[in-house]
Amino acid sequence: MKPATVNRHLAVLRSALRAAATDGYEHHIFSGSIKFLAEENERDRVCSEEEYHHLISSAHPELQLAIMIHANTLRLFKRLSRSFF
């Protein structure tokens, strides 16, 4: 099982323990002692300009603006992070 899957299961367990404590079934809250695993889910690529234009042209018209805003936000963040870090 991948760390991300384990973390999702741990999140459910943590929520259940907190709910039990809230309802008075537990005297101690153990959910704070649950530690999540480190996840290696960093993306290693982004769309090329050609892929981006193909995505925009094939997307539903209601989604095109959202895709453009997302892509431009990522580009701006990359520029800003280069100048600050």
C-alpha positions as CSV (number, residue, x, y, z in Angstrom):
1,M,0.0,0.0,0.0
2,K,1.3,3.5,-0.9
3,P,1.9,6.1,1.8
4,A,-0.9,8.3,0.4
5,T,-3.4,5.4,0.8
6,V,-2.2,4.7,4.3
7,N,-2.6,8.4,5.2
8,R,-6.2,8.4,3.9
9,H,-7.0,5.4,6.1
10,L,-5.3,7.1,9.1
11,A,-7.3,10.3,8.4
12,V,-10.5,8.3,8.7
13,L,-9.3,6.6,11.9
14,R,-8.4,10.0,13.3
15,S,-11.8,11.4,12.5
16,A,-13.5,8.4,14.1
17,L,-11.5,8.7,17.3
18,R,-12.3,12.4,17.5
19,A,-16.0,11.7,17.0
20,A,-16.0,9.1,19.7
21,A,-14.3,11.5,22.1
22,T,-16.8,14.2,21.3
23,D,-19.7,11.8,21.9
24,G,-18.2,10.8,25.3
25,Y,-17.1,7.2,24.3
26,E,-13.5,7.8,25.0
27,H,-11.8,9.6,27.9
28,H,-8.6,10.3,26.1
29,I,-8.2,11.6,22.6
30,F,-5.6,9.4,20.8
31,S,-6.1,11.0,17.5
32,G,-3.3,13.5,18.2
33,S,-0.8,10.7,18.4
34,I,-1.5,9.5,14.9
35,K,1.4,10.5,12.7
36,F,1.0,10.5,8.9
37,L,3.6,9.0,6.6
38,A,5.7,11.1,4.3
39,E,4.3,11.1,0.7
40,E,6.3,11.3,-2.4
41,N,3.6,12.7,-4.7
42,E,5.4,15.6,-6.2
43,R,4.6,16.2,-9.9
44,D,7.6,16.0,-12.2
45,R,6.1,17.6,-15.3
46,V,3.7,20.1,-16.6
47,C,1.9,20.4,-19.9
48,S,3.8,21.6,-22.9
49,E,2.4,24.6,-24.8
50,E,1.0,22.2,-27.4
51,E,-0.7,20.0,-24.8
52,Y,-2.0,23.1,-23.1
53,H,-3.6,24.4,-26.3
54,H,-5.0,21.0,-27.1
55,L,-6.5,20.8,-23.6
56,I,-8.1,24.3,-24.0
57,S,-9.5,23.5,-27.4
58,S,-11.0,20.2,-26.4
59,A,-12.4,21.3,-23.0
60,H,-16.0,22.1,-22.5
61,P,-16.5,25.9,-22.9
62,E,-17.4,26.3,-19.2
63,L,-14.1,24.8,-18.2
64,Q,-11.8,26.7,-20.6
65,L,-11.6,29.8,-18.3
66,A,-10.8,27.7,-15.3
67,I,-8.0,25.9,-17.1
68,M,-6.6,29.2,-18.4
69,I,-6.7,30.8,-14.9
70,H,-5.0,27.7,-13.4
71,A,-2.2,27.6,-16.0
72,N,-1.5,31.3,-15.7
73,T,-1.5,31.1,-11.9
74,L,1.1,28.3,-12.1
75,R,3.2,30.4,-14.5
76,L,3.1,33.4,-12.3
77,F,4.0,31.4,-9.2
78,K,7.0,29.9,-11.0
79,R,8.2,33.4,-11.9
80,L,7.7,34.7,-8.4
81,S,9.4,31.7,-6.8
82,R,12.5,32.1,-9.0
83,S,12.8,35.8,-7.9
84,F,12.3,35.2,-4.2
85,F,14.0,31.8,-3.6
